[in-house]
Amino acid sequence: MNRLFLLLFVLTLTNCSNQEKNSVVDTEKILSQNVEKTKETLKVLTPEQGFARNIPKNQKNWELVGVKDWCSGFWPGVLWYSYEASGDEELREQAEKFTAPLKSIAYSPAENHDIGFMLYTSYGNGYRLTNNEEYKNVLLAAADTLATLYNPNVGSILSWPSQTQFRHNTIIDNMMNLELLFWAAKNGGTKELYNVAESHALVSMKNLVRKDSAIYHVGSFDETTGEFLKGQTHQGFADESMWARGQAWGIYGFSIAYRETHRKEFLETAIKVSEHFLNRLPEDGIPYWDFDDVNIPDAPKDASAAAIAACGLLELSKFVPSKEQSEKYVNAARKMINLLSEAPYYSGDTNQALLLHSTGHLPHDSEIDVPIIYADYYYMEALLRIQKMDSEVTSELAKS
């Protein structure tokens, strides 16, 4: 029933081209443009050179990083999404080539808490689209490696294992790495992987989500007693501010946690942090890097936060209890993706990226108001989600 009213709602949006930026973007056209642009980039980029990360101001081409960078999986992920959108075998072959070097991460000691970001975006999409058994084995090994960072005293996965500034710390970004563990538990891994993911989500929910529904970036814990010591917003404007990308990770991460566990508190949390995000969006519909930066409206935007939030809202729309909520979240996601698909956010011929104006780590003067690869990844994901929804509408109408 929920699916039916959602399909009807999507149809309404599709037919109302004069409404407020709900259906102005031709998803098929944008995806086609993105695919062709990705193929052009592949003409000058090989796995031996590295993986796309960002494009500095006044440059055209991606700056590249190695396998161990936390963003290494997003470029292969963009290639897999491009293959999914087009069916182009050349793109599949390139996706395979860029995915292969990441295998070593699954079989090495866990130096990075973002193993899910690195391998579920690459090998995960690859397995979903090809059913390659080798990919499945790599993913299962990666899940086991990620789980070695779990501290049972705290009940969460250690973030930043190489750092010394905090004690046991857990960051909101890590909600997105749990999908690898949930997947592995259902596909040949142990039940303990599910337990680790569920526990991590519960600890994050109880300690990182504040009473005002904004989210701390980092929670520090006593590694022996598990006591919550303090919350910080390391990459945001201030500890008690609302860092836009962190809020988006929460929207998407808690939606996934509910999908996998059916625990009502995860759904309630996903709704709460989503409402707070939407209620505070600026008039133009795209978040500033931090909602509380005192320099607004002269603060930089974060297109990546909009793309991530859109994916999360589309996921959440499938589980909320009312038609009105589902419509609201689909509407909000579509609007953000529409805004990203035109100036000033859509790159066009500006450079190799799909999106402009993302912000990585402003307090460290890093990746400010530039294209960043994870913005492109979640933008492609959101477009494909919308395309699938619209296709389901067409299919349902054909049956009626």
KOLDRENPA-663038 format. One record per residue (C-alpha): residue number from 1; y, x, z; residue in one letter. Coordinates in steps of 0.001 Angstrom, whole numbers. Layout:
<zators>
[NUM,[Y,X,Z],"A"]
...
</zators>
This chain:
<zators>
[1,[0,0,0],"M"]
[2,[2368,2821,956],"N"]
[3,[1598,4513,-2363],"R"]
[4,[2314,1324,-4307],"L"]
[5,[5783,744,-2885],"F"]
[6,[6581,4424,-3349],"L"]
[7,[5621,4198,-7022],"L"]
[8,[7726,1088,-7470],"L"]
[9,[10642,2819,-5817],"F"]
[10,[10348,5810,-8126],"V"]
[11,[10316,3435,-11075],"L"]
[12,[13503,1815,-9839],"T"]
[13,[15196,5202,-9651],"L"]
[14,[13986,6148,-13105],"T"]
[15,[15400,2990,-14654],"N"]
[16,[18776,3172,-12966],"C"]
[17,[20380,6052,-14817],"S"]
[18,[23880,5077,-13770],"N"]
[19,[23152,5219,-10069],"Q"]
[20,[24473,7990,-7867],"E"]
[21,[22700,11126,-9203],"K"]
[22,[19273,9687,-8410],"N"]
[23,[17724,9984,-11835],"S"]
[24,[20067,11936,-14053],"V"]
[25,[17806,14953,-14518],"V"]
[26,[15213,15034,-17275],"D"]
[27,[12404,16643,-15269],"T"]
[28,[10290,17390,-18324],"E"]
[29,[13205,19112,-20040],"K"]
[30,[14145,21180,-16996],"I"]
[31,[10550,22263,-16446],"L"]
[32,[10261,23237,-20111],"S"]
[33,[13455,25301,-19880],"Q"]
[34,[12202,26980,-16708],"N"]
[35,[8873,27817,-18328],"V"]
[36,[10535,29390,-21358],"E"]
[37,[12874,31395,-19170],"K"]
[38,[9945,32638,-17093],"T"]
[39,[8169,33731,-20264],"K"]
[40,[11262,35672,-21315],"E"]
[41,[11326,37475,-17970],"T"]
[42,[7661,38416,-18404],"L"]
[43,[8586,40366,-21533],"K"]
[44,[10279,42992,-19383],"V"]
[45,[8288,42773,-16124],"L"]
[46,[4801,44045,-15306],"T"]
[47,[2747,44034,-12083],"P"]
[48,[2992,47823,-11928],"E"]
[49,[6766,47557,-11612],"Q"]
[50,[6625,45121,-8691],"G"]
[51,[7508,41561,-7780],"F"]
[52,[10789,39666,-8184],"A"]
[53,[12836,39351,-4992],"R"]
[54,[16592,38880,-5672],"N"]
[55,[19327,39513,-8205],"I"]
[56,[22400,41306,-6814],"P"]
[57,[25838,40152,-7875],"K"]
[58,[26895,41222,-11364],"N"]
[59,[23311,42036,-12359],"Q"]
[60,[21068,40168,-14782],"K"]
[61,[17575,41254,-13792],"N"]
[62,[15418,40812,-10716],"W"]
[63,[15331,43520,-8089],"E"]
[64,[11670,44244,-7407],"L"]
[65,[9597,44773,-4259],"V"]
[66,[6084,45970,-3515],"G"]
[67,[2939,44142,-2497],"V"]
[68,[3674,44358,1230],"K"]
[69,[7053,42619,1024],"D"]
[70,[6873,39127,2528],"W"]
[71,[8183,37671,-753],"C"]
[72,[5559,39289,-2997],"S"]
[73,[3593,36066,-3534],"G"]
[74,[6455,33920,-4769],"F"]
[75,[6727,35435,-8254],"W"]
[76,[2996,34946,-8959],"P"]
[77,[3494,31465,-7530],"G"]
[78,[6284,30740,-10015],"V"]
[79,[3940,31879,-12779],"L"]
[80,[1173,29563,-11578],"W"]
[81,[3620,26645,-11424],"Y"]
[82,[4842,27507,-14912],"S"]
[83,[1244,27474,-16134],"Y"]
[84,[686,24140,-14383],"E"]
[85,[3777,22693,-16043],"A"]
[86,[2916,23934,-19531],"S"]
[87,[-808,24605,-19845],"G"]
[88,[183,27845,-21596],"D"]
[89,[-2768,30256,-21406],"E"]
[90,[-457,33244,-21738],"E"]
[91,[1161,32217,-18466],"L"]
[92,[-2237,31828,-16800],"R"]
[93,[-3154,35354,-17823],"E"]
[94,[135,36708,-16507],"Q"]
[95,[-267,34773,-13265],"A"]
[96,[-3695,36340,-12826],"E"]
[97,[-2304,39822,-13467],"K"]
[98,[502,39438,-10917],"F"]
[99,[-1807,37808,-8372],"T"]
[100,[-4500,40504,-8424],"A"]
[101,[-2520,43284,-6648],"P"]
[102,[-2043,41098,-3554],"L"]
[103,[-5788,41084,-2822],"K"]
[104,[-5477,44152,-614],"S"]
[105,[-3418,42191,1921],"I"]
[106,[-6393,39984,2764],"A"]
[107,[-8601,42953,3578],"Y"]
[108,[-6114,45123,5471],"S"]
[109,[-5008,44924,9122],"P"]
[110,[-2301,42304,9610],"A"]
[111,[1023,44110,9310],"E"]
[112,[2877,40942,8312],"N"]
[113,[2858,37472,9835],"H"]
[114,[3700,35986,6413],"D"]
[115,[236,36405,4919],"I"]
[116,[301,32694,4096],"G"]
[117,[3540,33060,2147],"F"]
[118,[2115,36052,313],"M"]
[119,[-1352,34761,-551],"L"]
[120,[-1306,30963,-425],"Y"]
[121,[1537,30894,-2949],"T"]
[122,[-357,33253,-5260],"S"]
[123,[-4112,33039,-4685],"Y"]
[124,[-3786,29516,-3286],"G"]
[125,[-2149,28112,-6387],"N"]
[126,[-4483,30166,-8532],"G"]
[127,[-7553,28703,-6849],"Y"]
[128,[-6149,25181,-7014],"R"]
[129,[-5632,25489,-10766],"L"]
[130,[-8693,27535,-11774],"T"]
[131,[-11394,27129,-9075],"N"]
[132,[-11975,30869,-9331],"N"]
[133,[-14487,31681,-6574],"E"]
[134,[-13061,35154,-6108],"E"]
[135,[-9726,33571,-5247],"Y"]
[136,[-11423,31405,-2638],"K"]
[137,[-13034,34439,-1020],"N"]
[138,[-9717,36270,-886],"V"]
[139,[-8049,33260,741],"L"]
[140,[-10769,32992,3388],"L"]
[141,[-10411,36683,4182],"A"]
[142,[-6619,36303,4326],"A"]
[143,[-6923,33459,6818],"A"]
[144,[-9134,35559,9068],"D"]
[145,[-6631,38409,8861],"T"]
[146,[-3690,36154,9712],"L"]
[147,[-5583,34726,12695],"A"]
[148,[-5828,38201,14264],"T"]
[149,[-2151,37848,15182],"L"]
[150,[-2899,34823,17367],"Y"]
[151,[-2253,35259,21100],"N"]
[152,[-4286,32705,23101],"P"]
[153,[-2103,33253,26174],"N"]
[154,[890,31911,24276],"V"]
[155,[-965,29693,21835],"G"]
[156,[860,30983,18772],"S"]
[157,[708,33614,16053],"I"]
[158,[2764,36743,16637],"L"]
[159,[5665,37028,14232],"S"]
[160,[7032,40414,13188],"W"]
[161,[4149,42466,14653],"P"]
[162,[6000,45724,13983],"S"]
[163,[9195,44773,15819],"Q"]
[164,[10213,45955,19296],"T"]
[165,[13277,43773,19955],"Q"]
[166,[11317,40785,21238],"F"]
[167,[8100,40426,23218],"R"]
[168,[5656,37880,21791],"H"]
[169,[7805,35993,19336],"N"]
[170,[7223,33002,17097],"T"]
[171,[9570,32075,14255],"I"]
[172,[9945,28694,12601],"I"]
[173,[9111,30220,9199],"D"]
[174,[5548,30657,10425],"N"]
[175,[4974,26913,10278],"M"]
[176,[4567,27463,6542],"M"]
[177,[1823,30058,7001],"N"]
[178,[-372,27535,8806],"L"]
[179,[-1347,25801,5564],"E"]
[180,[-3571,28784,4722],"L"]
[181,[-5408,28391,8036],"L"]
[182,[-5818,24634,7681],"F"]
[183,[-7128,25102,4143],"W"]
[184,[-9584,27810,5165],"A"]
[185,[-11002,25700,7998],"A"]
[186,[-11912,23022,5431],"K"]
[187,[-13253,25406,2798],"N"]
[188,[-15786,27621,4500],"G"]
[189,[-13813,29174,7325],"G"]
[190,[-14406,28569,11016],"T"]
[191,[-13117,25631,13038],"K"]
[192,[-11227,28188,15107],"E"]
[193,[-8780,28642,12219],"L"]
[194,[-7879,24952,12517],"Y"]
[195,[-7478,25335,16283],"N"]
[196,[-5162,28326,15858],"V"]
[197,[-2978,26460,13353],"A"]
[198,[-2820,23317,15476],"E"]
[199,[-1963,25276,18619],"S"]
[200,[736,27268,16842],"H"]
[201,[2326,24061,15564],"A"]
[202,[2287,22528,19042],"L"]
[203,[3890,25597,20631],"V"]
[204,[6542,25680,17909],"S"]
[205,[7241,21974,18303],"M"]
[206,[7611,22182,22085],"K"]
[207,[9750,25312,22193],"N"]
[208,[11587,25852,18906],"L"]
[209,[12755,22274,18263],"V"]
[210,[15763,21692,20473],"R"]
[211,[16835,18423,22090],"K"]
[212,[19542,17980,19459],"D"]
[213,[16800,18171,16752],"S"]
[214,[18053,21502,15418],"A"]
[215,[15583,24383,15392],"I"]
[216,[15662,27862,16870],"Y"]
[217,[14725,30584,14432],"H"]
[218,[12892,32631,17079],"V"]
[219,[11124,31771,20289],"G"]
[220,[10312,34639,22668],"S"]
[221,[7399,34298,25071],"F"]
[222,[5774,36302,27848],"D"]
[223,[2709,37677,26106],"E"]
[224,[602,37434,29275],"T"]
[225,[1624,34179,30917],"T"]
[226,[2750,32358,27772],"G"]
[227,[6053,31410,29439],"E"]
[228,[8848,30536,27012],"F"]
[229,[11614,33048,27671],"L"]
[230,[14387,32052,25307],"K"]
[231,[15254,30768,21869],"G"]
[232,[17416,32588,19349],"Q"]
[233,[18620,31993,15818],"T"]
[234,[18284,35542,14552],"H"]
[235,[19189,34799,10921],"Q"]
[236,[21656,32016,11683],"G"]
[237,[25285,31870,12771],"F"]
[238,[24559,31574,16509],"A"]
[239,[21604,30889,18766],"D"]
[240,[22497,27196,19135],"E"]
[241,[23588,26680,15532],"S"]
[242,[21539,24976,12814],"M"]
[243,[20344,27588,10337],"W"]
[244,[19715,25660,7133],"A"]
[245,[16589,27398,5883],"R"]
[246,[15005,27290,9320],"G"]
[247,[15583,23553,9494],"Q"]
[248,[14003,23209,6046],"A"]
[249,[10937,25214,7130],"W"]
[250,[10624,22759,10003],"G"]
[251,[10834,19699,7753],"I"]
[252,[8100,20995,5483],"Y"]
[253,[5986,22730,8133],"G"]
[254,[5690,19803,10527],"F"]
[255,[4973,17463,7608],"S"]
[256,[2035,19699,6662],"I"]
[257,[915,19852,10289],"A"]
[258,[810,16057,10426],"Y"]
[259,[-1028,15826,7108],"R"]
[260,[-3728,18173,8378],"E"]
[261,[-4086,16968,11980],"T"]
[262,[-2825,13352,11983],"H"]
[263,[-1186,14060,15327],"R"]
[264,[1598,11532,15742],"K"]
[265,[3928,13983,17485],"E"]
[266,[4030,16180,14383],"F"]
[267,[5082,13204,12267],"L"]
[268,[7736,12247,14793],"E"]
[269,[9018,15831,14829],"T"]
[270,[9110,16036,11031],"A"]
[271,[11122,12818,10920],"I"]
[272,[13480,13957,13674],"K"]
[273,[14342,17316,12104],"V"]
[274,[14636,15692,8652],"S"]
[275,[17086,13082,9867],"E"]
[276,[19202,15744,11537],"H"]
[277,[19258,17800,8323],"F"]
[278,[20208,14825,6138],"L"]
[279,[22806,13497,8566],"N"]
[280,[24623,16813,8542],"R"]
[281,[24557,17587,4826],"L"]
[282,[28033,18281,3428],"P"]
[283,[29596,15841,1021],"E"]
[284,[28430,17743,-2078],"D"]
[285,[24782,17421,-984],"G"]
[286,[23757,21105,-743],"I"]
[287,[23674,22800,2678],"P"]
[288,[25736,25760,3711],"Y"]
[289,[23580,28685,4881],"W"]
[290,[24212,27488,8452],"D"]
[291,[25554,24041,9258],"F"]
[292,[27703,25439,12090],"D"]
[293,[29352,28437,10433],"D"]
[294,[32994,28297,11537],"V"]
[295,[34067,29459,8072],"N"]
[296,[32944,26229,6391],"I"]
[297,[34004,25236,3720],"P"]
[298,[34381,28904,2759],"D"]
[299,[30864,29822,3914],"A"]
[300,[28089,30527,1368],"P"]
[301,[25590,27863,369],"K"]
[302,[21815,28127,435],"D"]
[303,[20077,26634,-2592],"A"]
[304,[16735,27805,-1210],"S"]
[305,[17152,25584,1858],"A"]
[306,[17787,22589,-404],"A"]
[307,[14682,23308,-2517],"A"]
[308,[12449,23814,530],"I"]
[309,[13785,20690,2228],"A"]
[310,[13222,18666,-945],"A"]
[311,[9557,19697,-1030],"C"]
[312,[9217,18844,2637],"G"]
[313,[10844,15446,2247],"L"]
[314,[8588,14584,-684],"L"]
[315,[5587,15529,1443],"E"]
[316,[6882,13583,4423],"L"]
[317,[7586,10481,2327],"S"]
[318,[3835,9962,1931],"K"]
[319,[3249,9537,5664],"F"]
[320,[6223,7723,7194],"V"]
[321,[5446,4216,8453],"P"]
[322,[8087,2221,6599],"S"]
[323,[9032,1601,2998],"K"]
[324,[12681,2201,3796],"E"]
[325,[12007,5659,5244],"Q"]
[326,[9830,6641,2322],"S"]
[327,[12499,5536,-134],"E"]
[328,[15157,7404,1805],"K"]
[329,[13284,10703,1721],"Y"]
[330,[12292,10479,-1935],"V"]
[331,[15878,9578,-2791],"N"]
[332,[17263,12501,-790],"A"]
[333,[14816,14971,-2338],"A"]
[334,[15586,13796,-5863],"R"]
[335,[19295,14065,-5267],"K"]
[336,[19045,17664,-4055],"M"]
[337,[16834,18666,-6981],"I"]
[338,[19216,16956,-9401],"N"]
[339,[22125,18893,-7914],"L"]
[340,[20201,22150,-8196],"L"]
[341,[19469,21378,-11847],"S"]
[342,[23080,21595,-12947],"E"]
[343,[26136,23799,-12432],"A"]
[344,[26957,25561,-10225],"P"]
[345,[23391,26036,-8953],"Y"]
[346,[21330,26101,-12138],"Y"]
[347,[21366,29611,-13582],"S"]
[348,[20950,28845,-17279],"G"]
[349,[21802,32025,-19168],"D"]
[350,[23481,33706,-16196],"T"]
[351,[20501,35892,-15268],"N"]
[352,[16695,35891,-14996],"Q"]
[353,[16595,33500,-12034],"A"]
[354,[16302,29722,-12168],"L"]
[355,[18728,29089,-9306],"L"]
[356,[21928,30696,-8086],"L"]
[357,[23602,30645,-4651],"H"]
[358,[20922,31289,-2041],"S"]
[359,[21503,33160,1201],"T"]
[360,[18853,35314,2845],"G"]
[361,[20128,37042,6006],"H"]
[362,[23886,36782,6375],"L"]
[363,[24127,38388,9848],"P"]
[364,[22556,41543,8346],"H"]
[365,[24730,41309,5227],"D"]
[366,[21594,40867,3131],"S"]
[367,[21068,38638,64],"E"]
[368,[24249,36608,422],"I"]
[369,[25061,34050,-2276],"D"]
[370,[22553,35445,-4776],"V"]
[371,[19384,34254,-6538],"P"]
[372,[16295,34691,-4323],"I"]
[373,[12744,34235,-5586],"I"]
[374,[11585,31714,-2987],"Y"]
[375,[14373,29364,-4082],"A"]
[376,[12879,29380,-7594],"D"]
[377,[9365,28880,-6207],"Y"]
[378,[10173,25770,-4171],"Y"]
[379,[12420,24443,-6923],"Y"]
[380,[9491,24575,-9350],"M"]
[381,[7244,22968,-6742],"E"]
[382,[9671,20109,-6188],"A"]
[383,[10061,19506,-9928],"L"]
[384,[6281,19354,-10331],"L"]
[385,[5988,16969,-7394],"R"]
[386,[8582,14679,-8958],"I"]
[387,[6886,14900,-12344],"Q"]
[388,[3591,13892,-10741],"K"]
[389,[5206,10934,-8975],"M"]
[390,[6744,9728,-12207],"D"]
[391,[3434,10161,-14011],"S"]
[392,[1709,8032,-11374],"E"]
[393,[4297,5319,-11949],"V"]
[394,[3559,5329,-15652],"T"]
[395,[-169,5252,-14999],"S"]
[396,[104,2347,-12557],"E"]
[397,[2224,385,-15005],"L"]
[398,[-326,976,-17755],"A"]
[399,[-3027,-524,-15570],"K"]
[400,[-999,-3619,-14684],"S"]
</zators>
